[in-house]
Amino acid sequence: MGIADGLGEGFSVALDPTNILYVFIGVLIGTVIGVLPGLGPTATIALLLPLTYELEPVTSVILLAGIYYGSMYGGTITSVLLQLPGEAASVVTTFDGYQMAKQGRAGPALGIAAVGSFIGGTLAVVGLILLAPPLADLAVEFGAQEYVALTAFGILLVTYLGTKHPVKALCMAALGLLLATIGQDLTTGTGRFTFDQVELFDGLDFVAVAMGLFGVGEILYNLEKTEKAEQIKSRIKNIWPSRKDFKDSSGAIARGSVLGFFLGVLPGGGGVISSLASYGMEKRRAKDPSRFGKGAIEGVAGPETANNASSTSAFVPLLTLGIPPNVVLALIYGALLINGVQVGPQLIDTNPEIFWGVIASMFIGNLMLLALNIPLVGIFVQLLRVRGGILAAFALLITMAGVFSVNNDIFDMWVVLAFGVIGWLMKKTGFEPGPLVLAFVLGAILETNFRRAMITSDGQFDTFVTRPLSGTIFALMALVIVYSTVMGIRRQRRGRPPALYSDQLDAAAPHETAPGSEAEGTAGVGATGDRADGGGSPGATGGSTRAEP
Amino acid sequence: MRRASRGVPVLLLVAAGVLVGCGDDADGGGDAADYPSDDIRLLVPYAAGGPTDLTTRTVGSCLESELDTTVVVENLPGGSGALATTELVGAEPDGHTLSLVTAGTMVLTPLANEVGYTVEDITPIGVMAEVPSVLAVGDNSPYASAEDLVQAVEAEPGSVDVGVPGASTPQGIELQRWADEHGIEVTVVPFDGNAEMTTALLGGNVDAVLINASQDVTANIDAGQFVPLIASSEERLDWLPDVPTFTELGFDGLTLSGSTFGLAGPAGLPDDVVTTLEDTLQSCLEQDEVREGIGEVYVPEEFAGADDLAEILDETQQVYEPILG
């Protein structure tokens, strides 16, 4: 199917009234949860996952994708106006966005972010169209060795990119891999860690684990905090940026689109990394880097463009290889599995309506967001008055009913509760659930393919390096490990934490409000919102990124 | 728009589940004479969307109109069929709880795991569908015929990689028996279901597959991407007249890798209820609508009733017990 035919079919799917409604609901929910510091896209998608069982597969992906990129827009609003990032990928926007707001330029900051997000999102959709079909054709040739290489690379990057504590992330990834071994061994059929419980034969249900860790864990964590309703008193004027603003930001938007696209495709990449990388790039390229942190419009335009582009391009590995590159996409992968869709290289051929329908819906969704955001910013901000406790009660109810409906299995409800408590404890102690969940998903793929590769190669390990593609990926992995070790040692000598980008994140802290700057690892993993610390100190919240005194 | 019909809000579903549960307690164990006196729960031990689900739903809606009662088809995937089967064997034997059964859920799973039931704990009713397996290669395979492939394996045991849909599946065991009983040693590569195997065969990452010839596979055979070399049935398949069977090639007894989708109730189902259900199933399987729903080629030419299903399950049990037990 050519691109023209594909898009034709895609739009006929996406323009179906039901799907238009769901893309609208998706981007609206996305914007709303982007504004609310309590719930990030990951938690929201985790909570809504079982409901997609009631929908057509394509509609459910349209909805969930809408939430994902919608939250990228929404997160900007509170970052700019209150220096409260609604979700993790918008942390960077607080650097210059809030400064612009203090100078009375909140309007143009929000305007350029919306325009940049639109351009970044749209360009990324075009990239997805051009890149995905040939990649999927190539991927049919991928054997077990390639899948081993790709999943191992994914797990490595997840623990390295965008995590504040690589060691903690590594621990969580290891735990995820261990949890993935529960259930019947796919190669021999023997039960492992099942204790003869029928419920455990197929392992822990991914949906239940994710809903517990992200959904319930997040809810519990937020309930602990004292809430205080936020109010924006200042009116926002002149939202459409001036011609000079556009001129200043055009380069940043163009670079942000490209950067975001490629970082989004990378396993472990996604929103947080791409916005940080774009900010760093703009700052390096600027004639006068000292303007950054004092209201430079490029510092808003670039990162906002990049995080939106990455939230779209993250669909490339999922739709072509069946490998989710970050946690949000892992959840969308779960939604497809619940609906009985086989995700892999053949998806574009066997379910063209899903691939092209989702792509077409992204065009529509981005347009809707542009239309929604520019005139309605004032209304979204009022959402901050909703009390967290009310939200939490509803969310918990939906979660429990929802998870039951997936398999009609009461056991899954216990799994959600257990992992909810674990997720809450992890958040309190600064362990991130992202690497755990992603390793849990990738672990099953990694293990079966490793065993399969061992069977077909008669137990020869060199099969992984002699095949050109898997050999290349393993070489890349070795490079990343060497590079990160060297950089980590150098950073430590300079007395900085050994994690990538942590110094940029620290830059947010001097304002002493830096809430939510926990820099959640993988791609917009839940908004970490230290809700409404506004003006106070970030206090003793775990993993806070305050600068050294 | 199958999914649209399930578009009941989740909360209502939960509430309804509670109510149904109460109902069962109230009038469980109804009188066989006025069967059916209540709704019928029809369990599917697999997830929605596959061939088992399709078959059960098609038969379910026919039972519903023939018996003039509500038939609720319920997917209870998990535990290699053990979740649904445990539910079945624990239910009142009054014909108001039925389930799809296969050799996998009734023989393989209890032999391989501690599940607390055996094939003795059900009352067979009849065969809904029979899906044969085929040993197939890709269209550019060096093996043009079954003989080519067998020769290659005999020349160098283990040199041919054959994909199967899972470790403890009838296909996996069949290949093991091919080695044990006939000395044909292929390398068995377990995948997770048909879709993964299809990708692997098309990508040239396995040499052949022993696969359930469900509709996705017949589509690939029709398109010429899969070349079937051997069929698992006792006699040649009507729709693959040129493909020899294992038996024909001299491998006696290798007829168990296909799947039989049976209908069964809990042990101790009254004879007249069994007869009613058996007759209804037979007349359903004669209806064009049902045959098309299941797939014409999968409906047994001659109706196989309670005794036949029992025989199929017993035979499988006898063959598998020494291998797995």
Interface residues (C-beta under 8 A of the other chain):
Chain A: P50 L51 Y53 E54 L55 E56 V140 E141 F142 G143 A144 Q184 D185 L186 T187 T188 G189 T190 G191 T194 D196 V198 E199 F201 D202 N339 G340 Q342 G344 P345 Q346 T350 I398 A401 G402 F404 S405 N407 N408 D409 T448 R452 I455 T456 D458
Chain B: M1 R3 A4 R6 G7 V8 P9 V10 L11 L13 V14 G17 A47 A48 G49 G50 E74 N75 L76 P77 G78 G79 S80 A82 L83 T86 A112 N113 E114 V115 G158 D161 G166 A167 S168 G172 T187 V188 V189 P190 F191 D192 G193 A195 E196 T198 T199 A200 L202 G203 G204 N205 V206
